[in-house]
Amino acid sequence: MSALAQEAQASLIDVLQRMVDLLDRNEAALQGIPNFHIFFALVWACLDELVVALHLARHQYLLQANSHLRAVVEAADKIALFRKDHSQTLFWSSEDWQVRLRELSPRRVREKLGRDRFDELYGYLSEAGTHLSFRAFQDRVYWQLKDGTAPKLVVRTGGTPVARLEQMFYPSCCQTITRLLVQVEELNLDGSWLVAVDELMAELWSADADWTERHFIPWAVEEGLDVSGLWEKVAASRAAAKDLRT
């Protein structure tokens, strides 16, 4: 794992630990919300998935790490749906897998939430993680060409130490944790709860901006990529973090 990734890991693990502490301190109050057991189980499952994703990324299993981020994005949407309409949990607990697939596929959940069927973050995590897409295949398998020698097929096992995947993982992780925190914030237990969650979200916006400015943009410039829109993204992230802290 690169020094850049170690820094990002430390920041994100700190956010997760503070989120765990927040849930632990407020467990008694949380038990008073409707369907507490469903919410609590899903949030803790998401935290587990995030820890696994960071562990895999630490060892450069970046495609596999993305798969776990994708599971959190799915679960966060389900939390939102179940809070909006508790009857949807009947589909979730159905023993008929066709019913579960028809009613609670990721696209169907987004439709029920009034969102677009396509989710950019979810789409990226699917292509660069869960599904063995051609793009993911290219990160695992390639031809090594050297002058005067026959082409050599290289197949990566034991991780995918690809700079592009590492550069994309940490912003994706920040966005994924933010999706989960939005659902946690919606509980709105009291003023101190909102302040604590907003501070965590501000930390994530700041971490995303720091990574993009210090690591992603320099890498993209070296690769000859267009970075014209990234400075606006950094400014927007820093402004969002500032707003949450005021």
Secondary structure, DSSP 8 states (H G I E B T S, - for coil): --HHHHHHHHHHHHHHHHHHHHHHHTHHHHTTSTTHHHHHHHHHHHHHHHHHHHHHHHTT-HHHHHHHHHHHHHHHHHHHHHHH-GGGHHHHT-S-HHHHHHHHSHHHHHHHTT--S--HHHHHHIIIIIS--HHHHHHHEEEE--TTS--EEEE--S----HHHHHHHHHHHHHHHHHHHHHHHTT---HHHHHHHHHHHHHHHHHHHHHIIIIIHHHHHHTT---TTHHHHHHHHHHHHHHHT-
